[in-house]
Structures are given as structure tokens and as C-alpha cells.
């Protein structure tokens, strides 16, 4: 039987449109395909423009279709407010570039999405420093500086899927008055709710599981009303990475089936993980479902379920071996991104980039899989055929 929280999450995901002026009883919200919203009086225009974070004035700021999606996502993540963006990187950039100042320091904990670190490198030009801990130590205290203004987490981490003790890290940051942000895309708000652990802001790429159909790009930031309002004015309005009404409608469509799709992703990925772990040509599998020791206890405490993103290591990994494996795949397509209905494969392996991989804490022969919805039996058969070619 589903828990009370799971029932609540399903209701949030599947809520019908309940906006005003709906004589037809439409269950999906209207797509407000408009750039601006005219007001009946100048006084009302001035008043609403002064609080544009909650009033539709210009669709670069607030749009009713987008606002309905933001309301759903805030409820799902157990936050007070949310702001949607044209991409996940739009949300991340709004936090990093919009709220930090020259002289601030950011601490990145775990293997973090590559473009996020690329943006951090870019911000060095403007006096914002950072430290990256791809293989986080048990105690990050020595890495926190007096000028650390933000601790940025990703759990599970990119590629190796390591899990962090998020409540402990959030508590440590809060004691020192440091804001925390977590990329929660892997777990979705269904399987991990970092705001309930004390994290200040959660970001998601809605392109992935929340959208779920590989036909829309978007992002969202969720947190307290005060924190989201700050990012709205300093990072969203000024940078212009606004989600359109049509994109919001597509993400809302994906949200309605998110609980059903995630259950299937979990079932398929669980079977794939077991098959890979038993295969003689696979050196290691990385997914929270196979965590051991202290990590297993963290997973039980922090996650209500798993997604379908995992990685594994080929034995004697090299670019040629990885390329042979990838080219032998049929059902799994080679491509970026993840979280859609289709199964995908990629690898950070490139000709002669061994030193770079080691610097990033990544083993050679690493392959990342996004396990889709085609079913575990054909997925495993495809992987076994490709492994036979290695």
C-alpha cells in the first residue's frame, strides 16, 4: 500500500486545472501564449509590476501556465515557492551568477554536472572562486572557508552515482550561515526531498524525468519564498532564461505520469543492474541500489525509490573497447541527456583522455546508461549482445 506521502505526491502530479474562467471544465490549463498582460488601470499596472514575481505582467517574468507548473513543483518538493527556467542550466546560472558576488567562494561536493563546473570556472573572471570535491571526504569542514557563501551538492553524483549524507551537510552549512543548493534531478521530487533535510534550494532539469518525453527543455528552482524571490529578481529577470507557456504545458503533461513512469524506470533499472553486476566483462556497477555499508544506510534514510540512470565499468577499459560496445548497441541509442522514455548510452571516454578522467575521479571504461521504458528483457538482451563484442 502506498504511504500517505506517496498518495499526496500522486495527487499533486495529477491535479487538474482549477483556474478561473473555466466554463468548459478543461482539466489541462490553458496555454497562455502571450508576451504581455494588459491591465485595466495604470494604478493596477504599477502595483502588479512592483511584485512581478507573483503577477503576470510580461511573460519573461510570470505567466499563468508556467505559474501553475511552478505551484505543482513547489508542492511536490515540499517547498514554499518555485521558479521555472528555459533549461536546468538556466536555473543553476540564476543561482550562481545571480546571487554570488566578487570575493565569494563556492564549495562543490560530489561529482557535479560538467557544465555547472564550467560555469564556475567562468565566474572566476568576476572574482567568484570555487573548490570542487568530486570524491568527498567524510568531513568537508577543512574545505569550508570564511568566504564560502554557497555549498553546492549533487546526490547521487554525476556518472558514479555516489550518495551524500545530505542532512548532515545541510546542518553543517546552516550552523555557519552558508546557503546550500542541491541538484535533485536524478531522484526527482518523488524519491528524494532535500528541502525536508534542511537544504535551502533544490534545482532540477525538467528536461529529464519530470518532462519525461524527450521533447522539451526546462529547469526549476524550489525553496523558500524569500530565496526564490531573490533569485527571481537577481537571476531570472536579468538573465532572461524564461520558460515559455508551451514548454510549461509539455512539462505539465509529463508531470501527470511521473509516478507511473518512475515505477517502471525503477523496475527496469533494477533488473539491468542485476544483470550487469553478474556479467564477467563488467568490472563494477554504480547505482544506489547496489550501495553497501554506510552508503546503503544513507540510501535507505534519504531515498523513497530509484531512477533509471546508472553507470558501469568495462573490464580493461579503453576508448576502443568502449566504442565497440557502444556501436554494437541497438535498443540503447547513443546520445546525451537522460530521463526520457527511450534508453540511452554515453561515455566520458575519449581518445587519449585518461589523465583528464583520472583528474575528474572517473575510471576508464565507464559507460552511463539511461534505462528507459522498453522493458527489462529487451534492454538486457541488447546489453549482453554489445558486451559480447568487447
Helices and strands as residue ranges (DSSP letters): H 4-13, H 42-49, H 64-77, E 81-85, H 88-99, E 105-109, H 114-123, G 124-126, E 129-133, G 141-143, E 148-154, H 166-175, E 179-183, H 188-191, G 194-197, E 201-205, E 219-223, H 225-231, I 232-236, H 237-239, H 245-256, H 258-277, E 282-286, G 288-290, H 294-302, E 309-314, H 319-328, E 333-334, E 344-346, H 354-359, E 366-370, H 376-387
